[in-house]
């Protein structure tokens, strides 16, 4: 067995989410959100080069040479799949390796609320899952696609860089395409997707304006589109899309977004206080008529207020989600305080009563 295969198996069995390899330090894993060095020798440049050659093909080395970083997936046959980013740093070549779960977790297992599962019944529209890296966005999307796969007869097309979760056909037909291997870019893959008869399209990341525009077009003309962004909140996701366009084009995109957006989910992963592991905290913006009107009328600054008053429509703010987790003893106040957005929530005013009870009162 290759040396790095044994290391990946060990890290996976420890329950770590990430492995970092860099010259001059031992391997470091992220366990329940915390970085922990593994016992043993420091990684030397020679050792790291030998391990990377065990998992990188010629194409990956060519991308590393040309772009100074390379993304790819790797599998230890039958046990571990990982997503790798190899990059050049001030220390030399380094690697960040994400462990992918051996199976796709259900929506119930990862704690998605029922209103998010209802999104899988939509015939068309755009659903955005956003948050920082290592917030579980891919796991959320995989759970939603798995729910469709098990309950509906659809053609699901995923466009990723690299492919993270491999779905097998149950009720639906699944097609995976990897950017760099099966298509030159997200934009090209998405243009082709519109001619490939999909019912559902999953875009691993909307990285540029053209990909966003094509995603909106697909969502407005008959496909259900799931996509990710790297933004801190649901409201900022809307602004991120609009700010990617200028002038008349922004006006057109604004109308498309108002028409096609169905939901934005912003998520964080927090360390649990009750059992080992992490738990999701979700902010949910549902594209009601009022939300669509604010997008059309250039009043997106009011979206946070809409979420505060839209609980009956399935919305919730991140602060309310965090307060509920603290009140239920699932996370500590100290852990949650890093993510609170308002001073009121940070003082604990929202932890005293259930947000739904307060609204009913």
N, C-alpha and C positions, 0 to 999 in steps of 0.2 A: 504493500500500500504506500502511496505517495505520502511524504512527510506532512504536507499541508492537509491532506485528507484526514489524517489522524487528529490533527489540531482542530479542524472544523467539526469533526464528530464530538470531540471532547467539549468544545464550546457550546455546541447545540444541546448536548445532554445536560449541561449546567443550567439551561434555560436562559442564556444570555441572548440579547437581541442583536448585538454588533461585536465585531472583532476589529481591532486596530493594530496594524503592523507598521512599525517605523523604525529606522535604524537608531541604535543607542538606547533602547528601552525594551523591557520584556513585552510580550503580547498583552494588550489591554482589552478587556471586554466591558460592555455595558450591560449590567445586570440590574433589572428593575429600575432603570434610569440612571444608575450610578456607575461611574467608571472604576473598574477594579483591575489592577495589574495581576497577571498570572505568575505564580512562582516559577522560577527557572532562569535560564540565561537570557541576556539581552539579545535582541535581533541585530545581527550585523548586516551590512550591505550585501555581502556575499551570500549569507543565509537567505535573506529576503529575495534576492535575485533567483536563487535556486527554487524557492517555494513558488514564486510567481511563474516561473517557467513550467511548473507542473500544471497550472490552471489556465494560462493564457495561450491563445493560438496566434498565428502570424498576423491575422487581421487586428487583434487587440494590441499587439506590440506596435503595429504600424500606426494605429490611432494614438497610442501613447507617444510615439516619436513625433508625430505631426502636430498633435493638439496639446501635448503635455498632460493629458489625462485620458482614461478610457473606461467606459462602462461596459459590463458584460455579466452574463449569468453563468453559474457553474454548478455542477451537481456531483455529489459523492453518491454513486449509483445506489439507488434503493433507500437512501436515508436522509441526506441533507441537500437542500438547494439553497444557494446564496446569490445575492446580488453584490457585485464587486465594483468598486471605483478605485482604480490605481492611478496615482498622480505624482507629479514631481513637486517637491517642497524644498525648503531651505536645508533640510537634512538629507535630501536625495529622494529616491523613489519611495513612496509609502502607499499603503492600501487601507481602505475602509470597507469592511465586508459585512453586509446585512444578512442575518439568518432569516430565511423564509420558512414559515410554518410548514410542517410536513403534510398538513391537510388544511382545507379551507374551513375556517370556523363559521358557524351559523350566526345570523344576526342576533339571535337570543344569547348565544354564548359570549359575544363581545359587548352586549348591553345596548344594542340599538333600540330606540323606542319604536312602538308599533307604527307611529305616523310615518317613519322613514320607510318601513316595508311597503306602505301604501304607494310609495313612489314607483315601485316596480310594476304597478298595474297601469301606469301611464302609457299612452300610445305614442306620444311625442313630447318634446320639450327638453330643456337643459337642466341637469342636476349637477351642482358643483360641490365637491368635497375639498375643503381647504384647511390649512394649518401648517405649522413649521415642519421641517424634516423630523422623522421619528415620532410622528403623532398618530400613526396607524391609519393613514388615508387609504393605502393600498388594501389593507385588511378589511376596511369598511366597504370599499368598492367590490372586493372579492365576495364578501358576504351577500351584498345586494344582487350581484350577477348570479351567484349560486342559487339564490331564492328564485330568480327568474328561470334558471335552468331546470330546477326541480318542479316547477309548477306551470310553466307555459311552453308552448311550441314556438320558439323564436329563433332567428339567426342572430347570434351575438358575435360581434366583431370587436376584438381588442387591439389597440395600437399602443405599444409600450416600448420603453428603452431602459433596461431590457425587459423581457417577459418575466413577471414575478410569480404569479399564480397560474398554474396550468389546470384548466377546467376540462373535464371529460363530459361528453354528451350524455344527458339524462333525458329530459323532455326536449331541450333545445339543441341546436347545432352551434358549436363554438368554433370560431376561427381566430387564431392568434397571429399577429404580425409584429415583428420586432424591427424597430428603426435601426438602420445600419446593417441589418442582415436581410430583411425581407422588403425594405423600402428605404430610400435615401433620407427621408425626413418625415416628421409628423405631418407637415403640410401635404406632401406628395401622397402619403398613405391615406390621409383623410379625403383628398380629392378622388383617389381611386375607390375609397369606401363607398362613395355615393353611387358607384356603378356596380357594387357587389351585393346588392339586395339585402342589406342588413336591416333588422328591426331595432336592434340596440347596438350602439357604438360606445365603447369605453376608450377614452383618450388618457393615457398615462399622465400627461402633463400638457397644459396649454401654455407653451413657452413663448409664443410670438403672436403678433397681430393677425397674421394670415391664418394660423391655426384656429385662433379665437373666432375669426369671421366665418371660417368654414364650419366650425362647430355650431355656431348660431344658425347658419343657413340650414344645416342638416336638421337641427332641432325644430326649426320653423316649418320645414317642408315634409315632415313625416317620420323622423327617427327619434327614438328616445336616446339622448346623449348623456353619458356620465363622464365627468372630467375632473381633474385636480388642478389646484393652483397653490402657490406658496404665498398666502396672505394671512395676517394675524386674525382677521375677523370676517364675518359674513358680509357686513356692509362694505368693508374695504375690498372684498372680492369684486363687488359690483363696480366700484370706482377703478379698480385695477384694469378691468376689461375696457371701460369707457376711456380711460386715460391712455390706452394703447393706440388710440386713433385720433386724428386731427381733423379739424374743419368739418366740411360737409360729410365726410365719411363717419365722423363721430355721431352726427345726427342720425344717419342711417342705422348705425350699430345700436344707438340708443333705442330706436323703435323696435329693432329686431330683438334686443335683449328684453325689453318690456313685454314683448309678445311671447317669447319662447322660454324665459326663465321660469322654472317651477320651484326650485328650492336651493338654498345654499346651507351647507353644514360645515361649521368651523369646529375643529376638535383639538383637544389636548389630551395627552396621556399623563396621569399623575400616579405617584407611588401610593399604593394602598397602605392603610394603617392596620386593617383588620387581619389580612392574610398576605403572604408574599405575592408580589405581582403588581400590575398597574391597572388602572381603571380609566375609562373614557369620560371626559367632560365635554358636552356638546352644546354648541350654540346653533340654533335653527332659525333660519329666515325662510318663511314660506311666501311664495310669490302670489299673494292675494291681489285683488283688484287695486287695493290701496297702495301696495308695494309697486305694482306695475305703473300706476299713475305717478308715483314719486320719481321713478326712473325716467318716464317720458318728460316730466316737467322739470328735470334737472334739480331735484330736491333730495338727492340721496343722503344728504346730511341728516335727514329725519328718519332714516331707516332704523337706527338703534331705538328710537322712541316707539316705532311701530312694533318692534320685537317685544318691548316691555308690556305693551297693551294687547298683544296678539296671542295670548296663551290659548284662547278658545280655538284658534286656527292651527294649533300645534307648534307655535313658536316658543322659543325660550332664549333668554340671554345666557351668556357664559357665566355671568355672576350668579344667576339663579341656580344654574347647574352645579356650580362649585359650592354654593351655600348648602344645597341639598346633600351633597356628598359629605360635607363637614358635619352637618346636623345628624346624619345617619351613622356617623362614626367610621365611614369608609376611608376618608383621608383626614389628615390633621389640618388644623387651621394654618399652621406654619407652611405646609406644603401648598395649600390652596392660595395663600396670600400672594404668592409670586404671580398668579394669573388673574387676580381680581382687577377689574377695570375702573371701579368706582370706589371712592372713599367710604361711602355708605356701606357697601358690601364688605369692605376690608375691616370696618369697625365691628361687623357682626350683626348689624341691624336686620339683615335678611335671613340670618340663621335662626332667629327667634321663632318664626312661624313659617309654615309651608306657604310658598308663593301662591299656590292655587287657593288656599284657604283665605289668605289675605285679600285676594281679588274678590272672592265670593262675599267676604264680609263687607 
